[in-house]
Structure formats: structure tokens, C-alpha cells
Amino acid sequence: MPSMIESRDESYITDMLGVCKFVPYRMEDLAELYSLATGEEWTVERLRKIAQAVESIARIHNALDWVTPPLDDTIPPRWWEPEPDGPAKGNAAFIDYDDFLEARREFYRLRGWHEELGVPLPETMEELGYPEFKEDAERALKVVKKRMGVE
């Protein structure tokens, strides 16, 4: 799961810096580039933390507007069907739907989001250094709970 989180962070970092996602940059080089551009010291860890915050803030506002993560964070059923041929023959991304749900819960937990609802927790926003989004996170949790019929 950490490699998935690192990959998502790196995608957000390239977006934040306005560089092409399809060039295999080393994250250390991007941190150095950003340091040179801003005149401020940036590390990979700091960029990753900001990337997590950006993703979390986007999820909060999407949840407030229209996204219901438990319904929208899904994949097609073919992901738990074994590959019919090739080097991955017989392998599947997930054993079954329950396996996918467990992986999704773990991903949400590692991100600091509600394990079932996929909305960033208020305390996560505090930990990321964005306490001004705590109330929005609380409202987003309430909105998604209401949409899901969980009160």
C-alpha cells in the first residue's frame, strides 16, 4: 500500500510543480528544483506532506459538492478476475470484492481518512498543518454520512 500512496503523492507533486507526469523525475530532483525556484528549502518529505494535504482538501470539497467516496472510489469487477493469459496469467488484482474493500479501508486509514467513508478526518487536517479545514472536514463527513444513510 505505501507504494500506491507514494505514487499518488508523486502525481500530485508533478501537478503542483507544473511538470510533465510522463517524465520519470526523481523526487529529490523535483525538491531541488522547487527549492531553487522559491528560494526556500524543500525536501521530498515536505512535498509529500503538501501533496497529501492537497489531495485531502480536494476530497473534502468534492464530498461537500457531489462525490460520495464509498460509491465513487470503486473499480470494475474485472479487477478480481484472473488474467486469462500472458505473464500474469491466473493472477488478479484482488481476490474478490471484499478483498478490494479491505484494501480500500487500509488505504483510507493510511491517508488519515474515515475508513469507511473515505473523507479526510478533521484531526488529519490539523496534523497536515491545515487546521482551517477541520470544520470543512467535519461537514463533509456529515454530508457523506447523510448520503449513505449512516447517521
Secondary structure, 3 states (H helix, E strand, C coil): CHHHHHHHHHHHHHHHHCCCCCCCCCHHHHHHHHHHHHCCCCCHHHHHHHHHHHHHHHHHHHHHHCCCHHHHCCCCHHHHCCECCCCCECCCCCCCHHHHHHHHHHHHHHHCECCCCCCECHHHHHHCCCHHHHHHHHHHHHHHHHHHCCC
